[in-house]
Amino acid sequence: MVTNYKRLVWAIIIGYTMLSIALLTPALVLLSVKIINIDPQNYTYTFGLCSAFGTAFAIIAPPLGGSLGDHTKFKFGRRRTWILLGGVIGAVGMLMMGLSKTITPLIIGWIIVQFFYNIAGASFAGLMPDQVPEEKRASYSGIIGTAQPLGVFFGMILSSLLNAKYPTALWIILAFIGILGPVITCLLINDTPANNIAKNKKSFRETALSIYPSPKKYPNFTKAIFVKIGVLMGYGATSYITVMLAKRFGMSGNDAGTLVSLINLGALVLTAVASIVGGILSDKTKMQRPFIALGGLTIIIGLLFDMFATGIPFVIIGSIFVALGFGIFNSTDASLVMRVLPNPNDAGKDVGLMASANNLQGVLIPMMAPLLLGIGSWYAFFGGLA
């Protein structure tokens, strides 16, 4: 049974925004602070280790979560089951992190958070091919694209209000939000069990090879994967802005962090507006590729401002272009992906593979950064990723 479209949109916006608050607030702020407090002597190594484990499980989880939904036959629903379980178990990991006094439970908690919240996120994404009419997918993509920026926005507000004086309370609140969002979504949407489809038994080799659709048979799926990785590598370059301000312009860590926080708040608004407007225009014009291309080119322009920056105004202008470009790209990316899915019965798994491509930049950029910075400092870094 398909959910009323307006009700579906509100259900996803509320639930996915709350899930994003729970997941992204630790990723952007709290995790680093927690590690500094627990292990101030080895912060850099410990943070890298924790981030690497978390990112690895964030890459594995989406296709697994989507595939589980594709084959779940519970009456509660194939997507609702994993949205709810992902939120609940992820909240357990959040509490482990908040209450941890040593590094080991912190890392285990972060693995649980990344794995199960990303399983829930993949199940949210699986609702589009299940329930959204094709003619509304671009505008839906644009509207839902505001959930993560909203999650960052509200997460930063919560962090600024509570983290200094009530850090444990903040972790508990985030765990509660991570459960409440999925519960609200599950109450508002309709869902059905997976279809009963007769399938031939496959060997282990055939099963392993079927995880990723054949590039020869479905070339557009692979093209979409590489487009997504490329654009998000450009967008992810901005995670090094704080470091650049400190190294290139001699700003203190606190001053650079404050400036970047202010820039990011403004950028979130631009991203959200561009995402909504782009999605509506895409549905009206029945086109998606021009918006994908325009988004990528706009991000490149922003990174070139960062590359040649001689002062703070250049960095601010660059951030404006990157925010607009990401919003434009985000507005139609998901609906373009829906067009190239190989098999409707594996839609959740294949959408999950796309979500894993989102997370790859978290691994690839830190691997490339030392090489690019060594070759030509910030010119090579921003120019290369552009």
Buried (B, 14 or more C-beta within 10 A) or exposed (E): EBBEEEEBBBBBBBBBBBBBBBBBBBBBBBBBBBBEEBBEEEBEEBBEBBBEBBBBBBBBBBBBBBBBBBBBEEEEBBBBBBBBBBBBBBBBBBBBBBEBEEBEBBBBBBBBBBBBBBBBBBBBBBBBBBBBEEEBBBBBBBBBBBBBBBBBBBBBEBBEEBBEEEBEEBBBBBBBBBBBBBBBBBEBBBBBBBEEEEEEEEEEEEEEEEEBBEEEEBEBBBEBBEBBBBBBBBBBBBBBBBBBBBBBBEBEEEBBBEBBBEBBBEBBBBBBBBBBBBBBBBBEEEEBEEBBBBBBBBBBBBBBBBBEBEEEEBBBBBBBBBBBBBBBBBBBBBBBBBEBBBEEEBBBBBBBBBBBBBBBBBBBBBEBBEEBBEEEEBBBBBBBBB
